[in-house]
Amino acid sequence: MRQALCDKIIVVCNAKIKAKGDNVGLSFYSFFGNKNDDPGMLMEAASWWIERHQLDHFEKAVKIRDMVRAGL
């Protein structure tokens, strides 16, 4: 994934974890507003989440943050 998307994922995960604790779950839609203003980045996130890692619709924010930090 491009660095801008990785950075965005980490920021969103950290905010969710801070607000709701380590058990908070999220989907890849959490990284985007209600407007589809960057379909390329949305598809990049979806491909990483669904095709590459075959993750469930909702995953723990801690897990996603750590995967992104590890460069997976």
CNS distance restraints for C-alpha pairs under 8 A (distance, minus, plus):
assign (resid   1 and name CA) (resid   5 and name CA) 6.56 0.50 0.50
assign (resid   1 and name CA) (resid   6 and name CA) 6.59 0.50 0.50
assign (resid   1 and name CA) (resid  44 and name CA) 6.85 0.50 0.50
assign (resid   1 and name CA) (resid  45 and name CA) 7.60 0.50 0.50
assign (resid   1 and name CA) (resid  48 and name CA) 7.50 0.50 0.50
assign (resid   2 and name CA) (resid   6 and name CA) 6.49 0.50 0.50
assign (resid   3 and name CA) (resid   7 and name CA) 6.06 0.50 0.50
assign (resid   4 and name CA) (resid   8 and name CA) 6.16 0.50 0.50
assign (resid   5 and name CA) (resid   9 and name CA) 6.12 0.50 0.50
assign (resid   5 and name CA) (resid  41 and name CA) 7.12 0.50 0.50
assign (resid   5 and name CA) (resid  45 and name CA) 7.68 0.50 0.50
assign (resid   6 and name CA) (resid  10 and name CA) 6.31 0.50 0.50
assign (resid   6 and name CA) (resid  68 and name CA) 6.27 0.50 0.50
assign (resid   6 and name CA) (resid  69 and name CA) 7.96 0.50 0.50
assign (resid   7 and name CA) (resid  11 and name CA) 6.25 0.50 0.50
assign (resid   8 and name CA) (resid  12 and name CA) 6.16 0.50 0.50
assign (resid   8 and name CA) (resid  31 and name CA) 6.88 0.50 0.50
assign (resid   9 and name CA) (resid  13 and name CA) 6.00 0.50 0.50
assign (resid   9 and name CA) (resid  31 and name CA) 6.16 0.50 0.50
assign (resid   9 and name CA) (resid  65 and name CA) 6.86 0.50 0.50
assign (resid   9 and name CA) (resid  68 and name CA) 7.69 0.50 0.50
assign (resid  10 and name CA) (resid  14 and name CA) 6.03 0.50 0.50
assign (resid  10 and name CA) (resid  65 and name CA) 5.35 0.50 0.50
assign (resid  10 and name CA) (resid  68 and name CA) 7.32 0.50 0.50
assign (resid  10 and name CA) (resid  69 and name CA) 7.73 0.50 0.50
assign (resid  11 and name CA) (resid  15 and name CA) 6.21 0.50 0.50
assign (resid  12 and name CA) (resid  16 and name CA) 6.19 0.50 0.50
assign (resid  12 and name CA) (resid  30 and name CA) 7.59 0.50 0.50
assign (resid  12 and name CA) (resid  31 and name CA) 6.48 0.50 0.50
assign (resid  13 and name CA) (resid  17 and name CA) 6.06 0.50 0.50
assign (resid  13 and name CA) (resid  61 and name CA) 5.16 0.50 0.50
assign (resid  13 and name CA) (resid  62 and name CA) 6.92 0.50 0.50
assign (resid  13 and name CA) (resid  64 and name CA) 7.53 0.50 0.50
assign (resid  13 and name CA) (resid  65 and name CA) 6.00 0.50 0.50
assign (resid  14 and name CA) (resid  18 and name CA) 6.02 0.50 0.50
assign (resid  14 and name CA) (resid  61 and name CA) 7.74 0.50 0.50
assign (resid  14 and name CA) (resid  65 and name CA) 7.66 0.50 0.50
assign (resid  15 and name CA) (resid  19 and name CA) 6.12 0.50 0.50
assign (resid  16 and name CA) (resid  20 and name CA) 5.88 0.50 0.50
assign (resid  16 and name CA) (resid  21 and name CA) 7.37 0.50 0.50
assign (resid  16 and name CA) (resid  24 and name CA) 6.86 0.50 0.50
assign (resid  16 and name CA) (resid  61 and name CA) 7.21 0.50 0.50
assign (resid  17 and name CA) (resid  21 and name CA) 4.62 0.50 0.50
assign (resid  17 and name CA) (resid  22 and name CA) 5.37 0.50 0.50
assign (resid  17 and name CA) (resid  23 and name CA) 7.62 0.50 0.50
assign (resid  17 and name CA) (resid  24 and name CA) 6.27 0.50 0.50
assign (resid  17 and name CA) (resid  61 and name CA) 6.71 0.50 0.50
assign (resid  17 and name CA) (resid  62 and name CA) 7.25 0.50 0.50
assign (resid  18 and name CA) (resid  22 and name CA) 7.94 0.50 0.50
assign (resid  20 and name CA) (resid  24 and name CA) 5.93 0.50 0.50
assign (resid  22 and name CA) (resid  60 and name CA) 7.69 0.50 0.50
assign (resid  22 and name CA) (resid  61 and name CA) 7.39 0.50 0.50
assign (resid  22 and name CA) (resid  62 and name CA) 6.36 0.50 0.50
assign (resid  23 and name CA) (resid  60 and name CA) 6.14 0.50 0.50
assign (resid  23 and name CA) (resid  61 and name CA) 7.51 0.50 0.50
assign (resid  23 and name CA) (resid  62 and name CA) 7.70 0.50 0.50
assign (resid  24 and name CA) (resid  60 and name CA) 5.71 0.50 0.50
assign (resid  24 and name CA) (resid  61 and name CA) 6.04 0.50 0.50
assign (resid  25 and name CA) (resid  58 and name CA) 5.74 0.50 0.50
assign (resid  25 and name CA) (resid  59 and name CA) 5.03 0.50 0.50
assign (resid  25 and name CA) (resid  60 and name CA) 4.18 0.50 0.50
assign (resid  25 and name CA) (resid  61 and name CA) 5.42 0.50 0.50
assign (resid  26 and name CA) (resid  30 and name CA) 6.23 0.50 0.50
assign (resid  26 and name CA) (resid  57 and name CA) 7.96 0.50 0.50
assign (resid  26 and name CA) (resid  58 and name CA) 5.04 0.50 0.50
assign (resid  26 and name CA) (resid  59 and name CA) 5.56 0.50 0.50
assign (resid  26 and name CA) (resid  60 and name CA) 6.32 0.50 0.50
assign (resid  26 and name CA) (resid  61 and name CA) 6.07 0.50 0.50
assign (resid  27 and name CA) (resid  57 and name CA) 5.68 0.50 0.50
assign (resid  27 and name CA) (resid  58 and name CA) 4.76 0.50 0.50
assign (resid  27 and name CA) (resid  59 and name CA) 6.47 0.50 0.50
assign (resid  28 and name CA) (resid  32 and name CA) 7.95 0.50 0.50
assign (resid  28 and name CA) (resid  45 and name CA) 6.42 0.50 0.50
assign (resid  28 and name CA) (resid  46 and name CA) 6.50 0.50 0.50
assign (resid  28 and name CA) (resid  49 and name CA) 6.96 0.50 0.50
assign (resid  28 and name CA) (resid  57 and name CA) 7.86 0.50 0.50
assign (resid  29 and name CA) (resid  33 and name CA) 7.94 0.50 0.50
assign (resid  29 and name CA) (resid  42 and name CA) 7.80 0.50 0.50
assign (resid  32 and name CA) (resid  36 and name CA) 7.61 0.50 0.50
assign (resid  32 and name CA) (resid  42 and name CA) 7.37 0.50 0.50
assign (resid  36 and name CA) (resid  42 and name CA) 7.95 0.50 0.50
assign (resid  38 and name CA) (resid  42 and name CA) 6.37 0.50 0.50
assign (resid  39 and name CA) (resid  43 and name CA) 6.06 0.50 0.50
assign (resid  40 and name CA) (resid  44 and name CA) 6.16 0.50 0.50
assign (resid  41 and name CA) (resid  45 and name CA) 6.21 0.50 0.50
assign (resid  42 and name CA) (resid  46 and name CA) 6.15 0.50 0.50
assign (resid  43 and name CA) (resid  47 and name CA) 5.94 0.50 0.50
assign (resid  44 and name CA) (resid  48 and name CA) 6.21 0.50 0.50
assign (resid  45 and name CA) (resid  49 and name CA) 6.05 0.50 0.50
assign (resid  46 and name CA) (resid  50 and name CA) 5.71 0.50 0.50
assign (resid  46 and name CA) (resid  51 and name CA) 7.54 0.50 0.50
assign (resid  47 and name CA) (resid  51 and name CA) 4.97 0.50 0.50
assign (resid  47 and name CA) (resid  52 and name CA) 6.28 0.50 0.50
assign (resid  48 and name CA) (resid  52 and name CA) 4.94 0.50 0.50
assign (resid  48 and name CA) (resid  53 and name CA) 6.34 0.50 0.50
assign (resid  49 and name CA) (resid  53 and name CA) 5.52 0.50 0.50
assign (resid  49 and name CA) (resid  54 and name CA) 6.24 0.50 0.50
assign (resid  49 and name CA) (resid  55 and name CA) 5.75 0.50 0.50
assign (resid  50 and name CA) (resid  54 and name CA) 4.51 0.50 0.50
assign (resid  50 and name CA) (resid  55 and name CA) 5.70 0.50 0.50
assign (resid  50 and name CA) (resid  56 and name CA) 7.75 0.50 0.50
assign (resid  55 and name CA) (resid  59 and name CA) 7.24 0.50 0.50
assign (resid  59 and name CA) (resid  63 and name CA) 7.12 0.50 0.50
assign (resid  59 and name CA) (resid  64 and name CA) 7.13 0.50 0.50
assign (resid  60 and name CA) (resid  64 and name CA) 6.54 0.50 0.50
assign (resid  61 and name CA) (resid  65 and name CA) 6.01 0.50 0.50
assign (resid  62 and name CA) (resid  66 and name CA) 6.09 0.50 0.50
assign (resid  63 and name CA) (resid  67 and name CA) 6.14 0.50 0.50
assign (resid  64 and name CA) (resid  68 and name CA) 6.21 0.50 0.50
assign (resid  65 and name CA) (resid  69 and name CA) 6.14 0.50 0.50
assign (resid  66 and name CA) (resid  70 and name CA) 6.08 0.50 0.50
assign (resid  67 and name CA) (resid  71 and name CA) 6.36 0.50 0.50
assign (resid  67 and name CA) (resid  72 and name CA) 5.41 0.50 0.50
assign (resid  68 and name CA) (resid  72 and name CA) 5.85 0.50 0.50
